[in-house]
Amino acid sequence: MSVHTYTSRNFTRDVGAAKRAAAEGPVFITDRGRPTFALLKIEDYYHLAGQPELSLLDVMDAIPGGLSGDSDIEFEPPRLQVELHAAELG
């Protein structure tokens, strides 16, 4: 694991390079020579925080009203009126 350091200015100029560097290890972003932020892979963050990795379904379930339909948003889609006719062949 390697540690990279980016100045705030260099980070702003090339966020993509910092993200690629974070794949190899933590990236420290400095402001006036002092570390102010750390960029980590999400897996590393979950490991440090002692949290299990969340799936997209877990994240969506955590949203108030999520997939359970308990939302305060009212939505009544209009009914589609369809008339079926026999096909005329030949």
C-alpha distances in whole Angstrom, upper triangle without the diagonal:
4,7,10,13,16,20,22,24,21,20,23,24,21,20,19,16,15,15,13,10,10,9,6,5,8,11,14,17,20,23,25,22,21,19,20,18,15,14,12,12,15,14,12,15,17,15,15,19,20,21,21,20,24,25,27,31,29,29,32,34,33,34,38,40,37,39,41,44,44,44,47,47,50,50,53,53,56,58,58,61,62,65,65,68,69,68,71,70,73
4,7,10,13,17,19,21,18,17,21,21,19,18,17,14,13,13,12,9,9,10,6,5,7,9,11,15,17,20,22,19,19,16,18,17,13,13,12,13,16,16,13,16,19,17,17,20,22,23,24,23,26,27,29,32,31,30,33,35,34,35,39,41,39,40,43,45,46,45,47,48,51,51,54,53,57,58,59,62,63,66,66,69,70,69,72,71,74
4,7,10,14,16,18,16,15,18,19,17,16,16,13,11,12,12,8,8,10,8,5,5,6,8,11,13,17,19,16,15,12,15,13,10,10,10,12,16,16,13,15,18,17,16,19,21,23,24,23,25,27,29,32,31,29,33,35,33,34,38,40,38,39,42,44,44,44,46,46,50,50,53,53,56,58,58,62,63,66,66,69,70,69,72,72,75
4,7,10,13,15,12,11,15,16,14,13,14,11,8,11,10,7,8,11,9,7,6,5,6,9,11,14,16,14,14,11,13,12,10,10,11,13,17,18,15,16,20,19,18,21,23,25,26,24,27,28,29,33,32,30,33,35,33,34,38,40,38,40,42,44,45,44,46,46,49,49,52,52,55,57,58,61,62,65,66,68,70,69,71,71,74
4,7,10,12,10,9,13,14,13,12,14,11,9,12,13,9,10,13,12,11,9,6,5,6,7,11,12,10,10,8,11,10,9,10,12,15,18,20,17,18,21,21,20,22,25,26,28,26,28,30,31,34,33,31,34,36,34,35,38,41,38,40,43,45,45,44,45,45,49,49,52,52,55,58,58,62,63,66,67,70,71,70,73,73,75
4,6,8,6,6,9,10,10,10,12,10,8,11,12,10,11,15,14,13,11,7,6,5,6,9,11,10,11,9,11,10,10,10,13,16,19,21,19,19,23,23,22,24,27,27,29,27,29,30,31,34,33,31,33,36,34,34,37,40,38,40,43,44,44,43,44,44,47,48,51,51,54,56,57,60,61,65,65,68,70,68,71,71,74
4,5,5,6,9,10,11,11,14,12,10,14,16,14,14,18,18,16,14,10,8,5,5,6,8,7,9,9,10,10,12,12,16,19,21,24,22,21,25,26,24,25,29,30,31,30,31,33,33,36,35,32,35,37,35,35,38,41,39,41,44,45,45,43,45,44,48,48,52,51,54,57,58,61,62,66,67,69,71,70,73,73,75
4,6,5,6,9,10,10,14,13,11,14,16,15,15,19,19,18,15,11,9,6,6,6,8,9,10,9,9,9,11,12,16,19,21,24,22,21,25,26,24,25,28,29,31,29,30,31,31,34,33,30,33,35,33,32,35,38,36,39,42,43,42,40,42,41,45,45,49,48,51,54,55,58,60,63,64,67,69,68,71,71,73
4,5,5,6,9,10,13,13,12,15,17,16,17,20,21,20,18,14,13,9,9,8,10,11,13,13,13,13,15,15,19,21,23,26,25,24,28,29,27,28,32,32,34,32,32,34,33,36,36,33,35,37,35,35,37,40,38,41,44,44,44,42,43,43,46,46,50,49,52,55,55,59,60,63,64,67,69,68,70,71,73
4,5,5,6,8,11,9,9,12,14,13,14,18,18,18,16,12,12,9,10,11,12,12,14,14,14,13,14,14,17,19,22,25,23,23,27,28,26,28,31,31,32,30,31,32,32,35,35,32,34,37,35,35,38,40,38,41,44,45,45,43,44,43,47,47,50,49,52,55,55,59,59,63,64,66,68,67,69,70,72
4,5,5,5,9,8,6,9,12,11,12,15,16,16,13,10,10,7,9,10,13,13,14,12,12,11,11,11,14,16,18,21,20,20,23,24,23,24,28,28,29,27,27,29,28,32,31,28,31,33,32,31,34,37,35,37,40,41,41,39,41,40,43,43,47,46,49,52,52,56,57,60,61,64,65,64,67,67,69
4,6,6,9,10,9,12,14,14,15,18,19,19,17,13,13,10,11,12,14,15,16,15,14,13,14,13,16,18,20,23,22,22,25,27,26,26,30,29,31,28,29,29,28,32,32,28,30,33,32,31,33,36,34,36,39,40,40,38,39,38,42,42,45,44,47,50,50,54,55,58,59,62,64,63,65,66,68
4,6,9,9,10,12,14,14,16,18,20,20,18,15,15,12,14,14,16,17,18,18,17,16,17,15,18,20,22,25,25,24,28,29,28,29,32,32,33,30,31,31,30,34,34,31,33,36,34,33,36,39,37,39,42,42,43,41,42,41,44,44,47,46,49,51,51,55,56,59,60,62,64,63,65,65,67
4,5,6,7,9,10,11,13,15,17,17,16,13,14,12,14,16,18,18,19,18,17,16,15,14,16,17,20,22,22,22,25,27,26,27,30,30,31,28,28,29,28,32,32,29,31,34,33,32,35,37,35,37,40,41,42,40,41,40,43,43,46,45,48,50,50,54,54,58,58,61,62,61,63,64,66
4,5,5,6,9,10,11,13,15,15,14,11,13,11,14,15,18,18,19,17,16,13,13,11,13,14,16,19,19,19,22,23,23,24,27,26,27,24,25,25,24,28,28,25,27,30,29,29,32,34,32,33,37,38,38,36,38,37,40,40,43,42,45,47,48,51,52,55,56,59,60,59,62,62,64
4,5,5,6,9,10,11,13,15,14,12,14,14,17,19,22,21,22,19,19,16,15,12,13,13,16,18,18,19,22,23,23,25,27,26,27,24,24,24,24,27,28,25,27,30,29,29,32,34,32,33,36,38,39,37,39,38,41,40,43,42,45,47,47,50,51,54,54,57,58,57,60,60,62
4,5,5,6,9,10,11,13,13,10,13,12,15,18,20,19,20,18,18,16,14,12,13,14,17,19,18,19,22,23,23,25,28,27,27,25,26,26,26,30,30,28,30,33,32,32,35,37,35,36,39,41,42,40,42,41,44,44,47,46,48,51,50,54,54,58,58,60,62,60,63,63,65
4,5,5,6,9,10,10,10,7,9,9,12,15,18,17,17,14,15,12,11,8,10,11,14,16,15,16,19,20,20,22,24,24,25,22,24,25,25,28,28,26,28,31,30,30,33,35,33,35,38,39,40,38,40,40,43,43,46,45,48,50,50,54,55,58,59,61,63,61,64,64,66
4,5,5,7,9,10,10,8,11,12,15,18,21,20,20,17,17,13,11,8,8,8,11,14,13,14,17,18,18,20,22,22,22,19,20,21,21,25,25,23,25,28,27,27,31,33,30,31,35,36,37,36,38,37,40,40,43,42,45,47,47,51,52,55,55,58,59,58,61,61,63
4,5,5,7,9,10,10,13,14,17,20,23,22,22,19,19,16,14,11,10,10,13,15,14,16,19,19,20,22,24,24,24,21,22,23,23,27,27,25,27,30,29,30,33,35,32,34,37,38,40,38,41,40,43,42,45,44,47,49,49,53,53,56,56,59,60,59,61,61,63
4,5,5,7,8,7,10,12,15,18,21,19,19,16,17,14,12,9,9,10,14,15,14,15,18,19,18,21,23,23,24,21,23,24,25,29,28,26,29,32,31,31,35,37,34,36,39,40,41,40,43,42,45,45,48,47,50,52,52,56,56,60,60,62,63,62,65,65,67
4,5,5,5,6,9,11,15,18,21,19,19,15,16,13,9,6,6,6,10,11,10,11,15,15,15,17,19,20,20,18,20,21,22,25,25,23,26,28,27,28,32,34,31,33,36,37,38,37,40,39,43,42,45,45,48,50,50,54,55,58,58,61,62,61,64,64,66
4,6,8,9,13,15,19,22,25,23,22,19,19,16,13,10,8,6,10,10,10,12,15,15,16,18,20,20,19,17,19,20,21,24,24,23,26,28,27,28,32,34,31,32,35,37,38,37,40,40,43,42,45,45,48,49,50,53,53,57,57,59,60,59,62,62,64
4,7,9,13,15,18,22,24,22,22,18,20,17,13,11,9,9,12,12,11,14,16,15,16,19,20,21,21,19,22,23,24,28,27,26,29,31,30,32,35,37,34,35,38,40,41,41,43,43,46,46,49,48,52,53,53,57,57,60,60,63,64,63,66,65,68
4,7,10,13,16,20,22,20,19,15,17,14,10,9,7,8,11,11,9,11,14,13,13,16,18,19,20,18,21,23,24,27,26,25,28,30,29,30,34,36,34,35,38,40,40,40,42,42,46,46,49,48,52,54,54,58,58,61,62,64,65,65,68,68,70
4,7,10,13,16,19,17,15,12,13,10,7,6,5,8,11,12,9,10,13,13,12,15,17,18,19,18,21,23,24,27,26,24,28,30,28,29,32,35,33,34,37,39,39,38,41,41,44,45,48,48,51,53,54,57,58,62,62,65,66,65,68,69,71
4,6,10,13,16,14,13,10,11,8,6,5,7,10,13,14,12,12,16,16,15,17,20,21,22,21,23,25,25,29,27,26,29,31,29,30,33,36,33,35,38,40,40,39,41,41,44,45,48,48,51,53,54,58,58,62,62,65,67,66,69,69,71
4,6,10,13,11,9,6,7,6,5,6,9,13,15,17,14,14,18,18,16,18,21,22,24,23,25,27,28,31,29,27,30,32,30,31,34,37,35,37,39,41,41,40,42,42,45,46,49,49,53,55,56,59,60,64,65,68,69,68,71,72,74
4,7,10,9,8,6,6,5,6,8,11,15,17,19,17,16,20,21,19,20,23,24,26,25,26,28,28,32,30,28,30,33,30,31,34,36,35,37,40,41,41,39,41,41,44,45,48,48,52,54,55,59,60,63,64,67,69,68,71,71,74
4,6,5,5,4,5,7,9,11,15,18,20,23,20,19,23,24,21,22,26,27,29,28,29,32,32,35,33,31,34,36,33,33,36,39,38,40,43,44,44,42,43,43,47,48,51,51,54,57,58,62,63,66,67,70,72,71,74,75,77
4,5,5,6,6,9,12,14,18,21,23,26,23,22,26,26,24,25,28,29,32,31,32,34,34,37,35,32,35,37,34,34,37,40,39,41,44,45,44,42,43,43,47,48,51,52,55,58,58,62,64,67,68,71,73,73,75,76,78
4,6,8,9,12,15,17,21,24,26,29,26,25,29,29,27,28,31,33,35,34,35,37,37,41,39,36,39,41,38,38,40,43,42,45,48,48,48,46,47,47,50,51,55,55,58,61,62,66,67,71,72,75,77,76,79,79,82
4,7,9,12,14,16,20,23,25,28,25,24,28,28,25,27,30,31,34,33,35,37,37,40,39,36,39,41,38,39,41,44,43,45,48,49,49,47,48,48,52,53,56,56,60,62,63,67,68,72,73,76,78,77,80,80,82
4,6,9,12,15,18,21,23,25,22,21,25,25,22,23,27,28,31,30,32,35,35,38,36,34,37,39,36,36,38,42,40,43,45,47,46,45,46,46,50,51,54,55,58,61,62,66,67,71,72,75,76,76,79,79,82
4,6,8,11,14,18,20,22,19,18,21,21,18,20,23,25,27,27,28,31,31,34,33,30,33,35,32,33,35,39,37,40,42,44,43,42,43,43,47,48,52,52,55,58,59,63,64,68,68,72,73,73,76,76,79
4,7,10,14,17,18,21,18,17,20,21,18,19,22,23,26,25,27,29,29,32,30,28,31,32,30,30,32,36,34,37,39,41,40,38,40,40,44,45,48,49,52,55,56,60,61,65,66,69,71,70,74,74,77
4,7,10,14,15,17,15,13,17,18,15,16,20,21,23,22,23,25,26,29,27,24,27,29,27,27,30,33,31,34,36,38,37,36,37,38,41,42,46,46,49,52,53,57,58,62,63,66,68,67,70,71,73
4,6,10,12,14,11,10,14,15,13,14,17,18,20,19,21,23,24,27,25,23,26,28,26,26,29,32,30,33,35,37,37,36,37,38,41,42,45,46,49,51,52,56,57,61,62,65,66,66,69,69,72
4,7,9,12,10,9,13,14,13,14,17,17,19,17,19,21,21,25,23,21,24,26,24,25,28,31,29,31,33,35,35,34,36,36,40,40,43,43,47,49,50,53,54,58,58,61,63,62,65,66,68
4,6,8,6,6,10,11,10,12,15,15,16,14,16,18,19,22,21,19,22,25,23,24,27,30,27,29,32,34,34,33,36,36,39,40,43,43,46,48,49,53,53,57,57,60,62,61,64,65,67
4,5,5,6,9,10,11,12,14,14,14,12,14,15,16,20,19,17,21,23,21,23,26,29,26,27,30,32,33,32,35,35,38,38,41,41,44,46,47,50,51,54,55,57,59,58,61,61,64
4,5,5,6,9,10,10,12,11,11,8,10,12,13,16,15,14,17,19,18,19,23,25,22,24,26,29,29,29,31,32,35,35,38,38,41,43,44,48,48,52,52,55,57,56,59,60,63
4,5,5,6,9,10,11,10,9,7,10,12,14,17,15,15,18,20,19,21,25,27,24,25,27,30,30,30,33,34,37,37,40,40,43,45,46,49,50,53,53,56,57,57,60,61,63
4,5,5,6,9,10,10,11,10,13,15,17,20,18,18,21,23,21,23,27,29,26,28,30,33,33,33,36,36,39,40,43,43,46,48,49,53,53,57,57,60,61,61,64,64,67
4,5,5,6,8,8,10,9,12,15,16,19,17,16,19,21,19,21,24,27,24,26,28,31,31,30,33,34,37,38,41,41,45,46,48,51,52,56,56,59,61,61,64,64,67
4,6,5,6,5,6,6,9,12,14,17,14,14,17,18,17,19,22,25,22,24,26,28,28,29,31,32,36,36,39,40,43,45,46,50,51,54,55,58,59,59,62,63,66
4,6,5,6,7,8,12,15,18,20,17,17,21,21,20,23,26,28,26,27,29,32,32,32,35,36,39,40,43,43,47,48,49,53,54,57,57,61,62,62,65,65,68
4,5,8,10,11,14,18,20,22,19,19,23,23,21,24,26,29,27,29,30,33,33,33,36,37,40,41,44,45,48,50,51,55,56,60,60,63,65,64,68,68,71
4,5,9,10,12,16,18,20,17,16,20,20,18,20,23,26,24,26,28,30,30,30,32,34,37,38,41,42,46,48,49,53,54,58,58,62,63,63,67,67,70
4,7,9,12,16,18,20,16,17,20,20,18,21,24,27,24,26,27,30,30,30,33,35,38,39,42,43,47,48,49,53,54,58,58,61,63,63,66,67,70
4,6,8,12,15,16,13,13,17,16,15,18,21,23,21,22,23,27,26,27,30,31,34,35,38,39,43,44,46,49,50,54,54,58,59,59,63,63,66
4,6,9,13,14,11,12,16,15,14,18,21,23,20,21,22,25,26,26,30,31,34,34,37,38,41,43,44,47,48,52,52,55,56,56,60,61,64
4,7,10,11,9,10,14,14,14,17,20,22,19,19,21,24,25,26,29,30,32,33,35,36,39,41,42,45,46,49,49,53,54,54,57,58,61
4,7,8,6,7,10,11,10,13,17,18,15,16,18,21,21,22,25,26,29,29,32,32,36,37,38,42,42,46,46,50,51,51,54,55,58
4,5,5,6,9,10,11,13,17,17,14,14,16,19,20,21,25,25,27,27,30,30,33,34,35,39,39,43,43,46,47,47,51,51,54
4,5,5,6,9,10,11,15,15,12,11,14,17,18,19,22,22,24,24,26,26,30,31,32,36,36,40,40,43,45,45,48,49,52
4,5,5,6,9,10,13,13,9,9,11,14,16,17,20,20,22,22,25,25,28,29,30,34,35,38,39,42,43,44,47,48,51
4,6,5,6,9,12,13,10,10,12,15,16,17,20,21,24,24,26,27,31,32,33,37,38,41,42,45,47,47,51,52,55
4,5,5,7,10,12,9,10,13,15,16,16,19,19,22,23,26,26,30,31,33,37,38,41,42,46,47,48,51,52,55
4,5,5,9,9,6,7,10,12,13,13,16,16,19,19,22,22,26,28,29,33,34,38,39,42,44,44,48,49,52
4,5,8,8,5,6,7,10,11,12,15,16,19,19,22,23,27,28,30,34,35,39,39,43,45,46,49,51,54
4,6,8,7,9,10,12,12,12,15,17,20,21,24,25,29,31,33,36,38,42,43,46,48,49,53,54,57
4,6,5,8,10,11,10,10,12,13,17,18,21,22,26,28,30,34,36,40,41,45,47,47,51,52,56
4,5,9,9,9,8,7,9,11,14,16,20,21,25,27,30,33,36,39,41,44,47,48,51,53,56
4,7,6,6,4,4,7,9,12,13,16,18,22,24,26,30,32,36,37,41,43,45,48,50,53
4,6,6,7,7,11,11,14,15,17,19,22,24,26,30,32,35,37,40,42,43,47,48,52
4,5,8,9,13,13,14,14,17,17,21,22,24,28,29,33,34,37,39,40,44,45,49
4,6,8,12,13,14,14,16,18,22,23,25,28,30,33,34,38,40,41,45,47,50
4,5,9,9,10,11,13,15,18,20,22,26,28,31,32,36,39,40,44,45,49
4,7,9,10,12,15,17,21,22,25,28,31,34,36,39,42,43,47,49,53
4,5,8,10,13,16,19,21,24,28,30,34,36,39,42,43,47,49,52
4,6,10,13,16,19,21,25,28,31,34,36,40,43,44,48,50,54
4,6,10,13,16,19,22,25,28,31,34,37,40,41,45,47,50
4,7,10,13,16,19,22,25,28,31,35,38,39,42,45,48
4,6,10,12,15,18,21,25,27,31,34,35,39,41,45
4,6,9,12,15,18,22,24,28,31,33,36,38,42
4,6,9,12,15,19,21,25,28,29,33,35,38
4,6,9,12,16,19,22,26,27,30,33,36
4,6,9,13,16,19,22,24,27,30,34
4,6,10,13,16,19,21,24,27,30
4,7,10,13,17,19,22,25,28
4,6,10,13,15,18,21,24
4,7,10,12,15,18,22
4,7,9,12,15,19
4,6,9,12,16
4,6,9,13
4,6,10
4,7
4
